[in-house]
Amino acid sequence: MNKKEINEIKKNFNKDSGLFTINRVVMAFVDGENNIRCTVNKGFHELEPDKAEVITETLKKSLSGTLGKNLNEYPFPNESYEEGGAQHILYDAIKTKFADEEITTAFLNRIASNYAPGTAYAIIAGICTYTVIRRAKDDTKTDDDFEHTFMVTACCPSQTGDDGLYYDSEQVNISKKLNNEMIISKAPQDGFFYPVFSDRQTDINYVMYYTKSPKKPNLSMVEDVLDCTFQYTADGEKERFHAVLTAVCGEELDYTVISTVNEIIEDVIAQNKNETEPPVVDAPRLKSILSEAGISEERIKAIDETYEQIVGEGQLRASNLVETKMTLAASAITVNVGKDATDKVRTSVIGGRKCLVIDLDDPNLTINGIDTTVDIKGDNDE
């Protein structure tokens, strides 16, 4: 699924759309020892309006965030299609729409036995239908509309609350408020969308995984529940990109090269901001970037082999590589440079000492919140 297709589903994920319906909802509470304590299986129309509203809000949040960070699409491995595999179980649940008790139990047990959030949680899953309207090139409606039936599953952490002190009017005293009820968060920690909506078609061979915490995704959901092979996190992609730069550029890697590479990637993102697929950096594109940044042809020749060794055959998402500011750090010194001021900073040798030089167009400075100025007593050219 690309950004446009995700947004299409999210836009219509409400009762007023006219194209979207939540057919049936299954909920289960799982304790800290992976035991299912209770289950609820109801038609969505049977739910109380206030409960239905919360469920809709929670399920929709499993489609929120940034593609490539909060949302990542995974293919199922071949063994997942066999009986007992994740794809087989999810596909059966979609076909029966949670109407078959045995299949629904297998679905819930798959999650409860393999998902490890570190706390008690609730499973909330909805079988939904989105009517896909097809249009011709002249924007006229065609006759080949179809229904995309899919499942959205949210795993929401649950815990007791501590409401602190309160005024007890009956005892005329300030007392401690004790809350022993397990409160289920409306915000899922993890979730998934299946089958995906790709090229405006249903694709049963992929699943979209959602995580609230892109820096710390739950591998148990990806690998153990969904049978998929985990991809790099956003930070992991950046680490590998840095490793490729270091290995390829060697002593040619300096402040100017690093800041130029960052600017080029920013331009790539800006030029593709209206595209449905997020821009990526692979070995060929990296060759172009480093050539533009001034790296020698001799070193650029090593990109293919180095990239394959560190990254493999995959691509790195440009949005995960770009920096919003430049941070220069040395022993006991850290300097943060905004992206619009990278050309004000350079390295130099002055009087035989290696220096970091910052050009100041304005002599006014703020140091520890105190306004001051740079006192220029004479021109000291390098």
N, C-alpha and C positions, 0 to 999 in steps of 0.2 A: 504494500500500500504506500502511496506517496502522500505528500502533504495535502493535496487537493482532495483526494479520496477520503482521508481521515476527516477533513473539515466538512465534507459532504454528509458523512454519517453523523458527526457531532451536531451539525446545523439542524438536522431533522430528528434528533434524539429528544423528542418531546411530544406530548399528547396533542398539541395544536398543529403539528406538521401536516397531518392528513395523509402522510406517506409512511408513518412509523407506528408500530404497535409492539408493546411488551406482552407476550402471550401468557407466559407462565414463569413463576419465580420459585426457586428452591433456596432455602436458607438452612444453615447448620451452625451450631455453636461447638467449637472444638477447644477442649481444655489444654492446659500446659503440657499434658502427657500424650497429646495427639488422640484423645478419645472424643468421639462425637457424642455430645450430651443430649442434643435434641435436633430435630429436623422439622422444617416446615415446607410443604409443597402445595402451592395454591395457584389457581388462575389469577392473573394480575387484577382482573375485574373484581375478584373476591376480597381484595385487600381494602382496609380502611383508607380513606383518601390521604390522611396525614402520613400513614406508613408508606403508602405507594409513592408519595412525593419524595420521601427520604430515600427510598430504594432507587428511584429514578436518578436522583442527584448523585448517589453513590456509584451507580453503574456508569454514569456518564463520565465521572472522574477517572475511570479506568481507561479513558481515551484522551486524557488531557496531557499537557506538557509538550515537549519538543521531540520531534522525530529524530532518532539517532541518539537521544539521551534518555528521556523518560519512556519512549516508545521504540521498540526494536522488533523487527520481523524476523522469524526463524523458520527454516524449512524443517520438516520432520525427517528423521533418518528412516531408512528402509524398515528396520525392525519395529518401528513405532506403528506400522500398519497391521502388524500381526495381532492376534487376539491377546488382550491384556496390555497392549501398547497404548501410549497416550493418544495418538491419532485415532486409533480404533475406538477407544472409549469416548472421546469427544464427538466423533462422527455418529456413533450410536445414540448419544444423548441428543444431538441435533435432530436426527431422524425421528426419534420418538417424542421429542419435545417435552422431556421429563415426565411423560405419561406412563412409562414402564418403570415399576418400582425397582426391579433388579438392576437395570441399567443405570438408573439414577443413583442407587446405592453404590454401585461400582465407581461412578463419577466422583461422588463425595469421598469415598474411601481412598481413591487415588490421591486426592489433595491432602486429606487428613494424615495419611500414612507417610507422605513424602515431603510435605511442606514444613519448613522449620523456621518460623518467625521469631522464636524465643519467647513467646508469650501466648496467652489464650487469644483466640480470634474467632471471627465469624466469617463463614463463606456465604456470599450472596451472589447468586447466578440467575440471569434472566435469559429466556429464549425470546428473541426479538425478530421482527420482520420489517424490512425496509423495501418499499415498492420503488424500483428503479425506473425512472421515466427516461426513455430514450428519445433523442431528437435528431433530426437530419441536419445536414450542414446549413440549411437555411433556417434552422431553429424551429421547424415545424415538428409536431409530435408524431412519432412513428407508432406502429402497432406491435412492436416487439418488446414491450415492457415486461419486466419479470420481478419476482420477489426474492430478495436476498435474505435468507433466514440465517441468523447467526446467534451466537452465545456471547454474552459479556459476563465475566466472572470477576468479582472483587473480593479480596481477602483483607478484612478490616481488623486491626488490633483491638483488643478489649482489655480493660483494667478498671479497678475500683478507683474512685476519686477521693481526693482529700480537699475538702472545702474550707479547711481552716476553722477559725473561731466565728461564732455567731451570737447574736443576742437572743437569749431564751426568754420570751415574754412570760411564759407560765411560771418559771422559776425565778424570774427577775434576776437573771445572772448572765454572765458571758461564758458560754460553754464551747466545747470542742465539737465540731460537726463531724460525725462519722458516716461514711458512705460505703456500705458493703455491697452495693449493686455493681454488677459488671456492666460498664458502659461501653457500648460498641461504637467505635469511631465512625463518623460518616465519610472520612477520607481513607480510602484503601491504601495499604502499604504496597501491595502487589496485586496484579490482576492479569487477565488476558482476554483477547478478542479472537473468536474463531467461528467459521472460517473467514479468511481475510477477504476484503473487497478490492480486487486488483484489476486494473483496466476495465473497471465497471462490470466485473464478472465475479462470481463466487469461485474462490480457489481453496479447495480443501487440503492442499498440501503445505500450507503455511499457517502460522499462528503469530499474532501480535502480542508481545509481552509488555506489560506496563509496570514501571517501578516508580514509587514516589521519590526514591533516593537514587539518582543516576550514579552517584559516586560509590554507593554501596548496594548494588542490586542483590537480590536474594538468589544465589545460585541454585538453591534447592528447588525453587519454582521452575527455573529454566531447565535444569538438567534432570531432576528427579521426577517432577510432576509432568513436565511437557516433553521429556526425552530429547531435548534439543542440545546442541553444542553451544556453549556460551561464547559470545563475542566480547571483544574488549569494551571496557567502560570508556567514557569520554576521556578520563584521566589516563587510562591505559593507552589509548590511541596517541595522546599527546606525548607520553613517555617514549613510545616507540618511534614517533616522529623525531623527537629530540635525539634519540639514539642513532637514527639514520643520518641526521645532519652532522652529528659529531664524528661518526665513522667515515663519512664521505668527505667532509670538508677539511678535517684535520686542523692544521695551524692556520688555514685560511678563514676559519670561522671566527669572526670578530663581531663587535657591536654593530658595525655598519651592515654586515651580511645578515645578521639576525633580525635587525629592524627592517631591512629591505624585504626579506622573506615574509615577514609578518604583514607588511604593507601590500605585497603582491597577493597574498592569500585573502586579505581584506577586500581587495579589488575583485578577486574571483567571486567571493560571496556576494558583493554588491551587484555584479553583472548578472548573477543568476538568481537574484532575490524573487523574481516572478516565476521562476521555473518550478514545476511540481516536484522534481527530484532534487534533493539537496546536492550541491557540488561536492566532489570528492577529489582527493589528491592520491594519485598512484605513481608508479615509477616514471612513466613518460611525462606526466605533468610536473613531477619534481625536477626532472632534467631541465625543463623549460624555466622553472622558477629559479633554480640555482644558476643557470646560465645568465638569466637577467640580473641576478644578484652579484654577478662578477666572479663566480667560482671558475677555476681553470678547467679546460676541456679534459685534461688528463684525469682530474678527480671525478668529473661528471661521468666518465666512462665506467666508474665503479658502482654507479647507482643501482643498476639492475640486480647485480649479485648481492649487494648489501641490503637492498630493500627486501629481497626474497628471504634472506637469512633472518632478518629482524621482524618483518611484518608478515611475510608469506605472500599468498596470492590475493589477499583482500585489498580493499581500498580504505583510505582514511578519510573521514568526513571533515571537510574544510572547517566547518563551524566548531569542531572540537580542537582545532590546531591553533586558531588565531588567538592572540592576546589583546585584551582591551587596554593594557598598559604595559610598559617595559619596567621590569624590576632588576636593578643592578645591585648585586650584593658582594661585598668583600668582608674581610675580617672586621667585625664590629661596626660596619657601615652598610646601610641599605638605602638606596635611592629609588623612588618610584617616579617614573616619567610617563605622563599622559601621552596617548597615541598622537596627539597633535603637536607634540613638542620633541619627538624623537630626533629631529634634525638639530636640536639645540645641544645635544650631548655628543661628545666624541672622546676617544682615548688619545693620549699624546705622551711624549717624553719631554719633560721640561727640566733642564739642569741635571740631566742624567737620571731623573726619577720618573717612573711610570705614573701618569696622572689621568684622572677622569676630569674632563673639562666641560663645564656647563656654561653656555652662552646666556647672558641675562640681558634681554632687551630693556627691561625695566629694573632699575637698581633697588626697588622696594622689595623687601622680603618679609615673610612671617616665620619666626622661629619660636616653636613651642607656644604658638598663639600670640606672640608679641611682635608688633610691627617694628621693623628696622630697615636700614638701607645698607647697601654695599658701598663702602668708602673707597673711592678710586683715587689714590694719591699720585698716580702716574701710570703711563702706558708701559706695560711689561710684555712686549711681544715675545712669542715663543721663539 
